[in-house]
Amino acid sequence: MSFQLALPDYTDPDFFPQLAAQAGALLAGEGDEIANAANISSLLFNALPDINWAGFYFLRESQLVLGPFQGLPACVRIKMGQGVCGTAADTGQTQLVPDVHAFPGHIACDAASRSEIVVPLFRDGQVMGVLDVDSPTPGRFTQRDQAGLESLARLFEGSVAG
């Protein structure tokens, strides 16, 4: 299989629909959670401007365990309810954090990260993990980013369902 990646322009209003189309092409016909998480991590890391980490954590027993990612080495295990990732997994709600230093219990895996967005991932109505994206810029993520990343998370979920 050959895949040609042409990254969309973030300033284009259709950035996230175009990114979703590329993600769909990457995920098509592949059901492996690790392979799909690796490709989505790479796509996000290369397409989103001003980020320093993009990746996945998967729920294993009662904690989140590091999955495929792009960026500096990260925390391997996160307890449910702790930090931004643990809070997203525990509540089942996206966490859009403009200033990680103001987030109670923030876990600093990369000291350069200043803002973060974490989208919970679901399988059969239960949290299976999270999609995590960090930026060195405070206030980097917007409602547009949240909607776009949630849409990509749903594509990922569909690719590994069942």
C-alpha positions, 0 to 999 in steps of 0.5 A: 500500500502506498499513502501520499500525505499532503497536510492541509493548511491549519488556517483553512476553515476546512482543516479538520474535515480535510484532516479527518479524510486523511485519517480515514484513509490511514485507518481504512481496513486496519483494525489494530489499535496500536497501528492506528494510534501510531498513524493518528499520532504522527498525522496530528504531530505533523499537521497541527502547528505549535504542538510538542506532543500528540499521542494515546494512553490506553486504559489497562485495569485501573490506570492509563498506560502510554500508547503510540505517540510523537514527541519527547518521552512521556509518563508511562502510567497515569492513575484514573482521576490524576492530571489532565489525562486521568481526569478526562478518562475518569469523567469521560469528558474532553479536557481543554486546558489553556494553562496546565500550571493552573490545572489541579494535579497536573502531571508534567511529563514535558516541562515545556508543555503549557496547554493541553487538550485530552479527548476520552476514547470509548469502546462499547460505551466505556472509556478505553483511553484518551487522545492527548495533545500538548502545546508549549504555548498557553491558550493554544487550543480552541473550541475548533480544535476540540471539535476537530479532535473529538471528530478524529477520536470518533474515527479512531474508535470506529476503526478499532470497534469490536 
